[in-house]
Amino acid sequence: MRSSVPTAAVHPSAATRPMASASERAGPLELGEVYRAHVGFVCRALAAFGIPAASQEDLVHEVFLVVGRKLARYDRTRSMRGWLYGIARGEARHFHRASRRRARRVTLAPEPSAPPLPEERLRWIEGAHSVETFLAQLDADKRAAFFMSEIEGMTAPEIAEVTGAKLATVYSRIRAAKQRFDRFARSLQDDGEAP
């Protein structure tokens, strides 16, 4: 089944062009411009927050509805990615709370068994599952630091600004998460799996 996540999320390079800084532009920010420049980042952030692929597109739209309401008040001296990360985190929290409420009300019937998957797709699924398993083992602060540093390529000072943590704390979280990831990857290799 093909994903319904926007093309920019599947091909992040299409949406990673940095926006011009406030000093380079004088006019108001346009929602379409913000969307095109950052939709890939928002999709990856939602995935890191544990949003299932089937729900990501809807949640991306929710995030940008919030952005549209708040864009006129956006403080251009702050990091745009940090601002979007905070909005995505809030929407992911709402999603997870609503999912837990629905799960309490509904008993799901077992899904029919899926047809056999091609070997390549199976390896991809196993790899994605391994990464999800690793991220689930981290506390929220280390998971956020690892995601922003290793997946998004943000610097420690940028992460400190986004999270409000001290710079030394951010470095410590990144180092601890990387060490745990190295141990996790070695354990998978020892078991004969690919990380």
Secondary structure, 3 states (H helix, E strand, C coil): CCCCCCHHHHCHHHHCCCCCCCCCCCCCCCHHHHHHHHHHHHHHHHHHCCCCHHHHHHHHHHHHHHHHHHHHHCCCCCCHHHHHHHHHHHHHHHHHHHHHHHHHHCCCCCCCCCCCCCHHHHHHHHHHHHHHHHHHHCCHHHHHHHHHHHHCCCCHHHHHHHHCCCHHHHHHHHHHHHHHHHHHHHHHHHCCCCC
